[in-house]
Amino acid sequence: MTDDRTFDTFDLGPQALIVARLAAETTQEQLDGDTPCPGLAVRNMLGHLGGLAVAFRDAGRKDLGVTTDTNPGSVVPDIGPDWRETLPKALDELAEAWRDPAAWTGETRAGGVTLPGTVAGAVAADELVVHGWDLARATGREYEPDEVALRAAYGFPPPRPRTRSGPGCVRPRGAGTRRRAPPRPRDRPERPRPRLEAVAQPSCRSIRTPEGLCVT
């Protein structure tokens, strides 16, 4: 896959820490609650965050294998009994992996798709920004994403309209506003997504490449 766009390197640590704090504040009683992603409970969103943290950690390390090549839509994610320890650890390792300049060079893989390193880093930022919002909305928390990660996430143009059926987890218009949570998807159902769809998004069954191709 080729991509002629360029993205500045940046630190994923601040946004990873925001997501880790939201997860730490999630109570046991909230785990079975709904999220803005239809059909996904809070526990599934947390499981997804853990999976994407590992996948993008390994993508940054260029440690390619099962974690970077697995179709993210193949299973509904869930948390393990030790998720309160493993999730923040994976998020911290994700951020550390992308502090290595080598992570941003050459190509890597995530979700079974080959990506330029700079694009993969921006996709990781988008995942953390969008699903941080999902978790905050589901648990009633205030949400102010890291501005640098937010700008990277919005470096993608919006995709073509979806034509497939089934549940979708999409970003509402205004999701980039600071200090104020964006509206729920039911209020504004056609929020824009990056052209390169969230690689490890749990409710999406395909990845949209910059050329507009859907890879299942």
mmCIF file of the C-alpha atoms, coordinates in Angstrom:
data_MODEL
# 
_entry.id   MODEL 
# 
loop_
_atom_site.group_PDB 
_atom_site.id 
_atom_site.type_symbol 
_atom_site.label_atom_id 
_atom_site.label_alt_id 
_atom_site.label_comp_id 
_atom_site.label_asym_id 
_atom_site.label_entity_id 
_atom_site.label_seq_id 
_atom_site.pdbx_PDB_ins_code 
_atom_site.Cartn_x 
_atom_site.Cartn_y 
_atom_site.Cartn_z 
_atom_site.occupancy 
_atom_site.B_iso_or_equiv 
_atom_site.pdbx_formal_charge 
_atom_site.auth_seq_id 
_atom_site.auth_comp_id 
_atom_site.auth_asym_id 
_atom_site.auth_atom_id 
_atom_site.pdbx_PDB_model_num 
ATOM 1   C CA . MET A 1 1   ? 0.000   0.000   0.000  1.00 0.00 ? 1   MET A CA 1 
ATOM 2   C CA . THR A 1 2   ? 1.286   3.465   -0.823 1.00 0.00 ? 2   THR A CA 1 
ATOM 3   C CA . ASP A 1 3   ? 0.447   6.720   0.888  1.00 0.00 ? 3   ASP A CA 1 
ATOM 4   C CA . ASP A 1 4   ? 1.942   10.077  -0.109 1.00 0.00 ? 4   ASP A CA 1 
ATOM 5   C CA . ARG A 1 5   ? 0.745   11.949  2.978  1.00 0.00 ? 5   ARG A CA 1 
ATOM 6   C CA . THR A 1 6   ? 3.159   12.861  5.732  1.00 0.00 ? 6   THR A CA 1 
ATOM 7   C CA . PHE A 1 7   ? 2.505   13.188  9.462  1.00 0.00 ? 7   PHE A CA 1 
ATOM 8   C CA . ASP A 1 8   ? 4.716   14.740  12.093 1.00 0.00 ? 8   ASP A CA 1 
ATOM 9   C CA . THR A 1 9   ? 5.961   12.418  14.809 1.00 0.00 ? 9   THR A CA 1 
ATOM 10  C CA . PHE A 1 10  ? 4.529   13.065  18.238 1.00 0.00 ? 10  PHE A CA 1 
ATOM 11  C CA . ASP A 1 11  ? 4.170   11.551  21.692 1.00 0.00 ? 11  ASP A CA 1 
ATOM 12  C CA . LEU A 1 12  ? 1.204   9.210   22.183 1.00 0.00 ? 12  LEU A CA 1 
ATOM 13  C CA . GLY A 1 13  ? 1.865   9.162   25.924 1.00 0.00 ? 13  GLY A CA 1 
ATOM 14  C CA . PRO A 1 14  ? -0.469  11.980  27.024 1.00 0.00 ? 14  PRO A CA 1 
ATOM 15  C CA . GLN A 1 15  ? -3.489  10.519  25.214 1.00 0.00 ? 15  GLN A CA 1 
ATOM 16  C CA . ALA A 1 16  ? -2.651  6.998   26.376 1.00 0.00 ? 16  ALA A CA 1 
ATOM 17  C CA . LEU A 1 17  ? -2.559  8.316   29.948 1.00 0.00 ? 17  LEU A CA 1 
ATOM 18  C CA . ILE A 1 18  ? -5.976  9.979   29.517 1.00 0.00 ? 18  ILE A CA 1 
ATOM 19  C CA . VAL A 1 19  ? -7.455  6.674   28.359 1.00 0.00 ? 19  VAL A CA 1 
ATOM 20  C CA . ALA A 1 20  ? -5.758  4.790   31.205 1.00 0.00 ? 20  ALA A CA 1 
ATOM 21  C CA . ARG A 1 21  ? -7.258  7.198   33.732 1.00 0.00 ? 21  ARG A CA 1 
ATOM 22  C CA . LEU A 1 22  ? -10.729 6.791   32.248 1.00 0.00 ? 22  LEU A CA 1 
ATOM 23  C CA . ALA A 1 23  ? -10.347 3.031   32.493 1.00 0.00 ? 23  ALA A CA 1 
ATOM 24  C CA . ALA A 1 24  ? -9.156  3.247   36.096 1.00 0.00 ? 24  ALA A CA 1 
ATOM 25  C CA . GLU A 1 25  ? -12.230 5.316   37.003 1.00 0.00 ? 25  GLU A CA 1 
ATOM 26  C CA . THR A 1 26  ? -14.603 2.766   35.489 1.00 0.00 ? 26  THR A CA 1 
ATOM 27  C CA . THR A 1 27  ? -16.484 0.939   38.220 1.00 0.00 ? 27  THR A CA 1 
ATOM 28  C CA . GLN A 1 28  ? -17.427 -2.718  38.296 1.00 0.00 ? 28  GLN A CA 1 
ATOM 29  C CA . GLU A 1 29  ? -21.083 -1.729  38.040 1.00 0.00 ? 29  GLU A CA 1 
ATOM 30  C CA . GLN A 1 30  ? -20.457 0.116   34.771 1.00 0.00 ? 30  GLN A CA 1 
ATOM 31  C CA . LEU A 1 31  ? -18.860 -2.784  32.905 1.00 0.00 ? 31  LEU A CA 1 
ATOM 32  C CA . ASP A 1 32  ? -22.123 -4.065  31.439 1.00 0.00 ? 32  ASP A CA 1 
ATOM 33  C CA . GLY A 1 33  ? -23.411 -0.615  30.513 1.00 0.00 ? 33  GLY A CA 1 
ATOM 34  C CA . ASP A 1 34  ? -23.951 0.554   26.942 1.00 0.00 ? 34  ASP A CA 1 
ATOM 35  C CA . THR A 1 35  ? -21.437 2.543   24.925 1.00 0.00 ? 35  THR A CA 1 
ATOM 36  C CA . PRO A 1 36  ? -21.957 4.787   21.867 1.00 0.00 ? 36  PRO A CA 1 
ATOM 37  C CA . CYS A 1 37  ? -21.015 1.730   19.761 1.00 0.00 ? 37  CYS A CA 1 
ATOM 38  C CA . PRO A 1 38  ? -24.224 -0.267  19.240 1.00 0.00 ? 38  PRO A CA 1 
ATOM 39  C CA . GLY A 1 39  ? -24.063 -3.733  20.703 1.00 0.00 ? 39  GLY A CA 1 
ATOM 40  C CA . LEU A 1 40  ? -20.862 -3.116  22.653 1.00 0.00 ? 40  LEU A CA 1 
ATOM 41  C CA . ALA A 1 41  ? -20.818 -2.852  26.420 1.00 0.00 ? 41  ALA A CA 1 
ATOM 42  C CA . VAL A 1 42  ? -18.202 -0.981  28.419 1.00 0.00 ? 42  VAL A CA 1 
ATOM 43  C CA . ARG A 1 43  ? -16.364 -4.247  29.060 1.00 0.00 ? 43  ARG A CA 1 
ATOM 44  C CA . ASN A 1 44  ? -16.103 -4.818  25.306 1.00 0.00 ? 44  ASN A CA 1 
ATOM 45  C CA . MET A 1 45  ? -14.768 -1.309  24.747 1.00 0.00 ? 45  MET A CA 1 
ATOM 46  C CA . LEU A 1 46  ? -12.160 -1.844  27.452 1.00 0.00 ? 46  LEU A CA 1 
ATOM 47  C CA . GLY A 1 47  ? -11.239 -5.168  25.875 1.00 0.00 ? 47  GLY A CA 1 
ATOM 48  C CA . HIS A 1 48  ? -10.908 -3.447  22.526 1.00 0.00 ? 48  HIS A CA 1 
ATOM 49  C CA . LEU A 1 49  ? -8.668  -0.772  23.987 1.00 0.00 ? 49  LEU A CA 1 
ATOM 50  C CA . GLY A 1 50  ? -6.443  -3.471  25.438 1.00 0.00 ? 50  GLY A CA 1 
ATOM 51  C CA . GLY A 1 51  ? -6.257  -5.250  22.109 1.00 0.00 ? 51  GLY A CA 1 
ATOM 52  C CA . LEU A 1 52  ? -5.477  -2.146  20.093 1.00 0.00 ? 52  LEU A CA 1 
ATOM 53  C CA . ALA A 1 53  ? -2.836  -1.068  22.611 1.00 0.00 ? 53  ALA A CA 1 
ATOM 54  C CA . VAL A 1 54  ? -1.009  -4.370  22.141 1.00 0.00 ? 54  VAL A CA 1 
ATOM 55  C CA . ALA A 1 55  ? -1.470  -4.324  18.349 1.00 0.00 ? 55  ALA A CA 1 
ATOM 56  C CA . PHE A 1 56  ? -0.128  -0.801  17.916 1.00 0.00 ? 56  PHE A CA 1 
ATOM 57  C CA . ARG A 1 57  ? 2.621   -1.390  20.460 1.00 0.00 ? 57  ARG A CA 1 
ATOM 58  C CA . ASP A 1 58  ? 3.861   -4.276  18.341 1.00 0.00 ? 58  ASP A CA 1 
ATOM 59  C CA . ALA A 1 59  ? 3.321   -2.297  15.144 1.00 0.00 ? 59  ALA A CA 1 
ATOM 60  C CA . GLY A 1 60  ? 5.570   0.431   16.553 1.00 0.00 ? 60  GLY A CA 1 
ATOM 61  C CA . ARG A 1 61  ? 8.185   -2.123  17.561 1.00 0.00 ? 61  ARG A CA 1 
ATOM 62  C CA . LYS A 1 62  ? 7.939   -3.743  14.088 1.00 0.00 ? 62  LYS A CA 1 
ATOM 63  C CA . ASP A 1 63  ? 7.280   -6.961  16.007 1.00 0.00 ? 63  ASP A CA 1 
ATOM 64  C CA . LEU A 1 64  ? 4.927   -8.335  13.384 1.00 0.00 ? 64  LEU A CA 1 
ATOM 65  C CA . GLY A 1 65  ? 2.864   -11.446 13.971 1.00 0.00 ? 65  GLY A CA 1 
ATOM 66  C CA . VAL A 1 66  ? -0.478  -12.542 15.371 1.00 0.00 ? 66  VAL A CA 1 
ATOM 67  C CA . THR A 1 67  ? -1.127  -9.292  17.248 1.00 0.00 ? 67  THR A CA 1 
ATOM 68  C CA . THR A 1 68  ? -0.571  -7.130  14.157 1.00 0.00 ? 68  THR A CA 1 
ATOM 69  C CA . ASP A 1 69  ? -2.100  -9.440  11.547 1.00 0.00 ? 69  ASP A CA 1 
ATOM 70  C CA . THR A 1 70  ? -5.364  -10.503 13.206 1.00 0.00 ? 70  THR A CA 1 
ATOM 71  C CA . ASN A 1 71  ? -8.594  -9.157  11.714 1.00 0.00 ? 71  ASN A CA 1 
ATOM 72  C CA . PRO A 1 72  ? -9.986  -6.937  14.509 1.00 0.00 ? 72  PRO A CA 1 
ATOM 73  C CA . GLY A 1 73  ? -13.555 -7.812  13.551 1.00 0.00 ? 73  GLY A CA 1 
ATOM 74  C CA . SER A 1 74  ? -13.088 -11.552 13.970 1.00 0.00 ? 74  SER A CA 1 
ATOM 75  C CA . VAL A 1 75  ? -14.227 -11.586 17.609 1.00 0.00 ? 75  VAL A CA 1 
ATOM 76  C CA . VAL A 1 76  ? -16.068 -9.342  20.053 1.00 0.00 ? 76  VAL A CA 1 
ATOM 77  C CA . PRO A 1 77  ? -13.406 -8.164  22.513 1.00 0.00 ? 77  PRO A CA 1 
ATOM 78  C CA . ASP A 1 78  ? -13.777 -8.570  26.250 1.00 0.00 ? 78  ASP A CA 1 
ATOM 79  C CA . ILE A 1 79  ? -11.710 -7.957  29.354 1.00 0.00 ? 79  ILE A CA 1 
ATOM 80  C CA . GLY A 1 80  ? -9.797  -10.547 31.335 1.00 0.00 ? 80  GLY A CA 1 
ATOM 81  C CA . PRO A 1 81  ? -9.813  -10.870 35.123 1.00 0.00 ? 81  PRO A CA 1 
ATOM 82  C CA . ASP A 1 82  ? -6.592  -8.832  35.398 1.00 0.00 ? 82  ASP A CA 1 
ATOM 83  C CA . TRP A 1 83  ? -7.558  -6.048  32.990 1.00 0.00 ? 83  TRP A CA 1 
ATOM 84  C CA . ARG A 1 84  ? -6.960  -3.314  35.559 1.00 0.00 ? 84  ARG A CA 1 
ATOM 85  C CA . GLU A 1 85  ? -3.282  -4.240  35.507 1.00 0.00 ? 85  GLU A CA 1 
ATOM 86  C CA . THR A 1 86  ? -2.817  -5.298  31.880 1.00 0.00 ? 86  THR A CA 1 
ATOM 87  C CA . LEU A 1 87  ? -4.640  -2.401  30.182 1.00 0.00 ? 87  LEU A CA 1 
ATOM 88  C CA . PRO A 1 88  ? -2.619  0.485   31.669 1.00 0.00 ? 88  PRO A CA 1 
ATOM 89  C CA . LYS A 1 89  ? 0.564   -1.537  31.149 1.00 0.00 ? 89  LYS A CA 1 
ATOM 90  C CA . ALA A 1 90  ? -0.251  -2.078  27.463 1.00 0.00 ? 90  ALA A CA 1 
ATOM 91  C CA . LEU A 1 91  ? -1.115  1.598   26.999 1.00 0.00 ? 91  LEU A CA 1 
ATOM 92  C CA . ASP A 1 92  ? 2.166   2.633   28.591 1.00 0.00 ? 92  ASP A CA 1 
ATOM 93  C CA . GLU A 1 93  ? 4.078   0.203   26.377 1.00 0.00 ? 93  GLU A CA 1 
ATOM 94  C CA . LEU A 1 94  ? 2.238   1.525   23.312 1.00 0.00 ? 94  LEU A CA 1 
ATOM 95  C CA . ALA A 1 95  ? 3.352   5.064   24.068 1.00 0.00 ? 95  ALA A CA 1 
ATOM 96  C CA . GLU A 1 96  ? 6.913   3.956   24.766 1.00 0.00 ? 96  GLU A CA 1 
ATOM 97  C CA . ALA A 1 97  ? 7.139   2.014   21.505 1.00 0.00 ? 97  ALA A CA 1 
ATOM 98  C CA . TRP A 1 98  ? 6.221   5.109   19.482 1.00 0.00 ? 98  TRP A CA 1 
ATOM 99  C CA . ARG A 1 99  ? 8.827   7.245   21.253 1.00 0.00 ? 99  ARG A CA 1 
ATOM 100 C CA . ASP A 1 100 ? 11.418  5.329   19.264 1.00 0.00 ? 100 ASP A CA 1 
ATOM 101 C CA . PRO A 1 101 ? 12.059  7.276   16.018 1.00 0.00 ? 101 PRO A CA 1 
ATOM 102 C CA . ALA A 1 102 ? 12.365  3.951   14.202 1.00 0.00 ? 102 ALA A CA 1 
ATOM 103 C CA . ALA A 1 103 ? 8.649   3.315   14.787 1.00 0.00 ? 103 ALA A CA 1 
ATOM 104 C CA . TRP A 1 104 ? 7.796   6.143   12.397 1.00 0.00 ? 104 TRP A CA 1 
ATOM 105 C CA . THR A 1 105 ? 10.039  4.969   9.591  1.00 0.00 ? 105 THR A CA 1 
ATOM 106 C CA . GLY A 1 106 ? 9.444   2.409   6.853  1.00 0.00 ? 106 GLY A CA 1 
ATOM 107 C CA . GLU A 1 107 ? 6.348   0.241   6.934  1.00 0.00 ? 107 GLU A CA 1 
ATOM 108 C CA . THR A 1 108 ? 4.572   -1.766  9.595  1.00 0.00 ? 108 THR A CA 1 
ATOM 109 C CA . ARG A 1 109 ? 1.335   -3.710  9.949  1.00 0.00 ? 109 ARG A CA 1 
ATOM 110 C CA . ALA A 1 110 ? -1.832  -3.381  11.998 1.00 0.00 ? 110 ALA A CA 1 
ATOM 111 C CA . GLY A 1 111 ? -5.105  -5.236  11.597 1.00 0.00 ? 111 GLY A CA 1 
ATOM 112 C CA . GLY A 1 112 ? -3.520  -7.256  8.828  1.00 0.00 ? 112 GLY A CA 1 
ATOM 113 C CA . VAL A 1 113 ? -2.859  -4.190  6.687  1.00 0.00 ? 113 VAL A CA 1 
ATOM 114 C CA . THR A 1 114 ? 0.550   -2.827  5.726  1.00 0.00 ? 114 THR A CA 1 
ATOM 115 C CA . LEU A 1 115 ? 0.934   0.860   6.577  1.00 0.00 ? 115 LEU A CA 1 
ATOM 116 C CA . PRO A 1 116 ? 3.659   3.501   6.479  1.00 0.00 ? 116 PRO A CA 1 
ATOM 117 C CA . GLY A 1 117 ? 4.963   3.996   9.998  1.00 0.00 ? 117 GLY A CA 1 
ATOM 118 C CA . THR A 1 118 ? 3.844   7.622   10.107 1.00 0.00 ? 118 THR A CA 1 
ATOM 119 C CA . VAL A 1 119 ? 0.300   6.674   9.115  1.00 0.00 ? 119 VAL A CA 1 
ATOM 120 C CA . ALA A 1 120 ? 0.149   3.851   11.660 1.00 0.00 ? 120 ALA A CA 1 
ATOM 121 C CA . GLY A 1 121 ? 1.138   6.273   14.420 1.00 0.00 ? 121 GLY A CA 1 
ATOM 122 C CA . ALA A 1 122 ? -1.637  8.652   13.428 1.00 0.00 ? 122 ALA A CA 1 
ATOM 123 C CA . VAL A 1 123 ? -4.140  5.775   13.308 1.00 0.00 ? 123 VAL A CA 1 
ATOM 124 C CA . ALA A 1 124 ? -3.108  4.791   16.828 1.00 0.00 ? 124 ALA A CA 1 
ATOM 125 C CA . ALA A 1 125 ? -3.796  8.359   17.938 1.00 0.00 ? 125 ALA A CA 1 
ATOM 126 C CA . ASP A 1 126 ? -7.215  8.271   16.287 1.00 0.00 ? 126 ASP A CA 1 
ATOM 127 C CA . GLU A 1 127 ? -8.074  5.008   18.024 1.00 0.00 ? 127 GLU A CA 1 
ATOM 128 C CA . LEU A 1 128 ? -7.161  6.416   21.419 1.00 0.00 ? 128 LEU A CA 1 
ATOM 129 C CA . VAL A 1 129 ? -8.962  9.718   20.854 1.00 0.00 ? 129 VAL A CA 1 
ATOM 130 C CA . VAL A 1 130 ? -12.198 8.244   19.513 1.00 0.00 ? 130 VAL A CA 1 
ATOM 131 C CA . HIS A 1 131 ? -12.503 5.334   21.929 1.00 0.00 ? 131 HIS A CA 1 
ATOM 132 C CA . GLY A 1 132 ? -11.479 7.533   24.825 1.00 0.00 ? 132 GLY A CA 1 
ATOM 133 C CA . TRP A 1 133 ? -14.548 9.585   23.961 1.00 0.00 ? 133 TRP A CA 1 
ATOM 134 C CA . ASP A 1 134 ? -16.658 6.419   23.740 1.00 0.00 ? 134 ASP A CA 1 
ATOM 135 C CA . LEU A 1 135 ? -15.520 5.317   27.198 1.00 0.00 ? 135 LEU A CA 1 
ATOM 136 C CA . ALA A 1 136 ? -16.015 8.762   28.720 1.00 0.00 ? 136 ALA A CA 1 
ATOM 137 C CA . ARG A 1 137 ? -19.555 9.033   27.346 1.00 0.00 ? 137 ARG A CA 1 
ATOM 138 C CA . ALA A 1 138 ? -20.431 5.534   28.515 1.00 0.00 ? 138 ALA A CA 1 
ATOM 139 C CA . THR A 1 139 ? -19.210 6.145   32.068 1.00 0.00 ? 139 THR A CA 1 
ATOM 140 C CA . GLY A 1 140 ? -20.332 9.756   32.480 1.00 0.00 ? 140 GLY A CA 1 
ATOM 141 C CA . ARG A 1 141 ? -16.838 11.254  32.655 1.00 0.00 ? 141 ARG A CA 1 
ATOM 142 C CA . GLU A 1 142 ? -15.591 14.588  31.384 1.00 0.00 ? 142 GLU A CA 1 
ATOM 143 C CA . TYR A 1 143 ? -13.353 14.209  28.369 1.00 0.00 ? 143 TYR A CA 1 
ATOM 144 C CA . GLU A 1 144 ? -10.653 16.470  26.985 1.00 0.00 ? 144 GLU A CA 1 
ATOM 145 C CA . PRO A 1 145 ? -8.360  14.611  24.595 1.00 0.00 ? 145 PRO A CA 1 
ATOM 146 C CA . ASP A 1 146 ? -4.729  15.507  24.148 1.00 0.00 ? 146 ASP A CA 1 
ATOM 147 C CA . GLU A 1 147 ? -4.558  18.280  21.555 1.00 0.00 ? 147 GLU A CA 1 
ATOM 148 C CA . VAL A 1 148 ? -1.572  16.828  19.704 1.00 0.00 ? 148 VAL A CA 1 
ATOM 149 C CA . ALA A 1 149 ? -3.201  13.400  19.341 1.00 0.00 ? 149 ALA A CA 1 
ATOM 150 C CA . LEU A 1 150 ? -6.455  15.063  18.358 1.00 0.00 ? 150 LEU A CA 1 
ATOM 151 C CA . ARG A 1 151 ? -4.772  17.014  15.570 1.00 0.00 ? 151 ARG A CA 1 
ATOM 152 C CA . ALA A 1 152 ? -3.115  13.841  14.315 1.00 0.00 ? 152 ALA A CA 1 
ATOM 153 C CA . ALA A 1 153 ? -6.449  12.013  14.320 1.00 0.00 ? 153 ALA A CA 1 
ATOM 154 C CA . TYR A 1 154 ? -8.014  14.810  12.295 1.00 0.00 ? 154 TYR A CA 1 
ATOM 155 C CA . GLY A 1 155 ? -5.221  14.617  9.739  1.00 0.00 ? 155 GLY A CA 1 
ATOM 156 C CA . PHE A 1 156 ? -7.372  12.145  7.822  1.00 0.00 ? 156 PHE A CA 1 
ATOM 157 C CA . PRO A 1 157 ? -10.055 13.279  5.359  1.00 0.00 ? 157 PRO A CA 1 
ATOM 158 C CA . PRO A 1 158 ? -13.537 11.786  5.922  1.00 0.00 ? 158 PRO A CA 1 
ATOM 159 C CA . PRO A 1 159 ? -14.310 8.457   4.232  1.00 0.00 ? 159 PRO A CA 1 
ATOM 160 C CA . ARG A 1 160 ? -16.882 7.795   1.567  1.00 0.00 ? 160 ARG A CA 1 
ATOM 161 C CA . PRO A 1 161 ? -20.349 6.999   2.995  1.00 0.00 ? 161 PRO A CA 1 
ATOM 162 C CA . ARG A 1 162 ? -20.691 3.480   4.325  1.00 0.00 ? 162 ARG A CA 1 
ATOM 163 C CA . THR A 1 163 ? -22.792 1.097   2.275  1.00 0.00 ? 163 THR A CA 1 
ATOM 164 C CA . ARG A 1 164 ? -22.583 -2.035  4.373  1.00 0.00 ? 164 ARG A CA 1 
ATOM 165 C CA . SER A 1 165 ? -25.192 -2.874  6.949  1.00 0.00 ? 165 SER A CA 1 
ATOM 166 C CA . GLY A 1 166 ? -24.641 -3.768  10.544 1.00 0.00 ? 166 GLY A CA 1 
ATOM 167 C CA . PRO A 1 167 ? -23.610 -1.871  13.677 1.00 0.00 ? 167 PRO A CA 1 
ATOM 168 C CA . GLY A 1 168 ? -21.076 0.897   13.346 1.00 0.00 ? 168 GLY A CA 1 
ATOM 169 C CA . CYS A 1 169 ? -19.109 2.965   15.808 1.00 0.00 ? 169 CYS A CA 1 
ATOM 170 C CA . VAL A 1 170 ? -18.583 6.356   14.226 1.00 0.00 ? 170 VAL A CA 1 
ATOM 171 C CA . ARG A 1 171 ? -17.383 9.730   15.405 1.00 0.00 ? 171 ARG A CA 1 
ATOM 172 C CA . PRO A 1 172 ? -19.969 12.522  15.815 1.00 0.00 ? 172 PRO A CA 1 
ATOM 173 C CA . ARG A 1 173 ? -19.469 15.925  14.290 1.00 0.00 ? 173 ARG A CA 1 
ATOM 174 C CA . GLY A 1 174 ? -17.663 18.153  16.728 1.00 0.00 ? 174 GLY A CA 1 
ATOM 175 C CA . ALA A 1 175 ? -15.736 15.312  18.354 1.00 0.00 ? 175 ALA A CA 1 
ATOM 176 C CA . GLY A 1 176 ? -12.674 17.511  18.113 1.00 0.00 ? 176 GLY A CA 1 
ATOM 177 C CA . THR A 1 177 ? -13.963 20.270  20.370 1.00 0.00 ? 177 THR A CA 1 
ATOM 178 C CA . ARG A 1 178 ? -12.032 20.707  23.580 1.00 0.00 ? 178 ARG A CA 1 
ATOM 179 C CA . ARG A 1 179 ? -13.475 20.988  27.081 1.00 0.00 ? 179 ARG A CA 1 
ATOM 180 C CA . ARG A 1 180 ? -16.863 19.797  25.940 1.00 0.00 ? 180 ARG A CA 1 
ATOM 181 C CA . ALA A 1 181 ? -17.968 16.280  25.120 1.00 0.00 ? 181 ALA A CA 1 
ATOM 182 C CA . PRO A 1 182 ? -19.380 15.853  21.593 1.00 0.00 ? 182 PRO A CA 1 
ATOM 183 C CA . PRO A 1 183 ? -23.016 14.831  21.086 1.00 0.00 ? 183 PRO A CA 1 
ATOM 184 C CA . ARG A 1 184 ? -24.053 11.209  21.160 1.00 0.00 ? 184 ARG A CA 1 
ATOM 185 C CA . PRO A 1 185 ? -24.133 9.334   17.857 1.00 0.00 ? 185 PRO A CA 1 
ATOM 186 C CA . ARG A 1 186 ? -27.924 9.115   17.964 1.00 0.00 ? 186 ARG A CA 1 
ATOM 187 C CA . ASP A 1 187 ? -28.063 12.917  17.921 1.00 0.00 ? 187 ASP A CA 1 
ATOM 188 C CA . ARG A 1 188 ? -25.695 13.288  14.979 1.00 0.00 ? 188 ARG A CA 1 
ATOM 189 C CA . PRO A 1 189 ? -25.385 9.863   13.372 1.00 0.00 ? 189 PRO A CA 1 
ATOM 190 C CA . GLU A 1 190 ? -23.129 10.848  10.475 1.00 0.00 ? 190 GLU A CA 1 
ATOM 191 C CA . ARG A 1 191 ? -19.985 11.937  12.275 1.00 0.00 ? 191 ARG A CA 1 
ATOM 192 C CA . PRO A 1 192 ? -16.882 11.853  10.057 1.00 0.00 ? 192 PRO A CA 1 
ATOM 193 C CA . ARG A 1 193 ? -14.292 9.112   10.387 1.00 0.00 ? 193 ARG A CA 1 
ATOM 194 C CA . PRO A 1 194 ? -10.703 9.169   9.147  1.00 0.00 ? 194 PRO A CA 1 
ATOM 195 C CA . ARG A 1 195 ? -10.224 7.924   5.620  1.00 0.00 ? 195 ARG A CA 1 
ATOM 196 C CA . LEU A 1 196 ? -8.111  5.129   7.002  1.00 0.00 ? 196 LEU A CA 1 
ATOM 197 C CA . GLU A 1 197 ? -10.720 3.500   9.227  1.00 0.00 ? 197 GLU A CA 1 
ATOM 198 C CA . ALA A 1 198 ? -9.813  2.674   12.799 1.00 0.00 ? 198 ALA A CA 1 
ATOM 199 C CA . VAL A 1 199 ? -7.729  -0.421  12.264 1.00 0.00 ? 199 VAL A CA 1 
ATOM 200 C CA . ALA A 1 200 ? -8.703  -2.182  15.452 1.00 0.00 ? 200 ALA A CA 1 
ATOM 201 C CA . GLN A 1 201 ? -12.231 -0.856  15.744 1.00 0.00 ? 201 GLN A CA 1 
ATOM 202 C CA . PRO A 1 202 ? -14.411 -3.572  17.311 1.00 0.00 ? 202 PRO A CA 1 
ATOM 203 C CA . SER A 1 203 ? -17.671 -2.919  15.486 1.00 0.00 ? 203 SER A CA 1 
ATOM 204 C CA . CYS A 1 204 ? -16.145 -2.417  12.035 1.00 0.00 ? 204 CYS A CA 1 
ATOM 205 C CA . ARG A 1 205 ? -15.452 -5.407  9.851  1.00 0.00 ? 205 ARG A CA 1 
ATOM 206 C CA . SER A 1 206 ? -13.169 -3.730  7.331  1.00 0.00 ? 206 SER A CA 1 
ATOM 207 C CA . ILE A 1 207 ? -10.329 -1.266  6.974  1.00 0.00 ? 207 ILE A CA 1 
ATOM 208 C CA . ARG A 1 208 ? -10.576 1.641   4.565  1.00 0.00 ? 208 ARG A CA 1 
ATOM 209 C CA . THR A 1 209 ? -7.243  2.450   2.981  1.00 0.00 ? 209 THR A CA 1 
ATOM 210 C CA . PRO A 1 210 ? -6.316  5.921   1.712  1.00 0.00 ? 210 PRO A CA 1 
ATOM 211 C CA . GLU A 1 211 ? -7.182  4.714   -1.800 1.00 0.00 ? 211 GLU A CA 1 
ATOM 212 C CA . GLY A 1 212 ? -10.731 4.011   -0.610 1.00 0.00 ? 212 GLY A CA 1 
ATOM 213 C CA . LEU A 1 213 ? -10.412 0.212   -0.739 1.00 0.00 ? 213 LEU A CA 1 
ATOM 214 C CA . CYS A 1 214 ? -12.085 -1.888  1.926  1.00 0.00 ? 214 CYS A CA 1 
ATOM 215 C CA . VAL A 1 215 ? -9.958  -4.803  3.081  1.00 0.00 ? 215 VAL A CA 1 
ATOM 216 C CA . THR A 1 216 ? -11.879 -7.471  4.979  1.00 0.00 ? 216 THR A CA 1 
# 
